Amino acid sequence: MRFEISKVLDAIEGRVCTDPSLARAVLDLAEVIRYQDLDGGRPASLLRLGMVIDALSRQLEEDSVPVYAVVHRALLSDADLTSNERMVVRRWADDGLVEVLDNPGDRMLEVADLLGLPVLTRVRFDGLRGRFPWLVEQPGRVLASVPGAGGPVFVAHVGGGPKPVAGDRSPVGEKLLARQWRCPEPGCALFGGGGGGGAFADLARVERAPAGQPPPSLRNGAPTCPRHGTRLSDAGPRPRSEVLAVRIGGLIRRRFVLTEEQPVMVGRAPEGSGGIMLGQWLNDEARRWISRNHIRLELRVGEVIVTDVSTNGSGIRPNGSMTESERIALAPKQSRVLAGADMVELYPGVQVGRADELPTGAPFTPTSVMAEAPTMAMRLPRP
Ligand SMILES: [Zn+2]
């Protein structure tokens, strides 16, 4: 029996991030890996994170939904994990994809408060209602992952429903996220100048863009690095960014951040790093039509500019209109400003636009992050 565990862990890696614009829920990794009742397997398993992420995808009816994971440092040496799993978590930590902390305390709730994210946890935080009123006031803001027929399902602590509900960023969160922050600790993966540090620094593949910095922790009112406990210095305004999304067949497949620092290529299989690859979601006809690099997106003085770099051209759907007579052709080499709810259409049913303006409206057919997981490892409890 050969389990393709490492492929599953690679897929899960694409779904953990500390980017405030992309994360959709916060969780405590040390808690999730011990949900033994989800699969009846080992005492601790990193695959349970994948199961919870899949459940979140199902609930939000969106593919590639990332979570913000906070975890106690002890997990890096947890003997209940395999050495491979420990190495993977260490790599995520070095790349700043997860927050590994000496004392997580209520950091998970702080992140949820600053970013307005739902929290996935079974823990009840009754003592913290004063500081975080949404714990009791907002139904669906805190949800427990419990075993269900086809994998974990969510039960909200308040209201009991299954739907995670996001709130608004707190005013303090808005303020903190308007600036860039710098940690004095050399090689800090969260607030460093770029690249990771630590024992696996040579493996670090993530260059942290300033626009994707996590929210600082507030200690005695001062912005602090949650990892090092050091006071952060203000490194100027955070670069502008815009969250865009790819919708294919009516379903949002992935969100991405566009900044003024770097254009983003979208196509069947763009070369280089940072491109948005659509190939995996396309049928044969769409695959033939869409070029490897099909459109280039740029953010310039706050405007999203789309340039067709394809062989076959694209179209603009003004204000998201699906009326054919309103579709504007975008010929190869042509550029256009993408206004509010405008979508650029690379091929019928393959669209890119602002994430907030693109409703997901198709029957949900998610791509599981666990697709490579051996069914044997997933001994789901019988109903
Ligand atoms: Zn730091």
Boltz pocket constraint, residues with backbone or C-beta under 6 A from the ligand:
constraints:
  - pocket:
      binder: B
      contacts: [[A, 183], [A, 184], [A, 185], [A, 188], [A, 189], [A, 190], [A, 191], [A, 225], [A, 226], [A, 227], [A, 228], [A, 229], [A, 230]]
      max_distance: 6.0
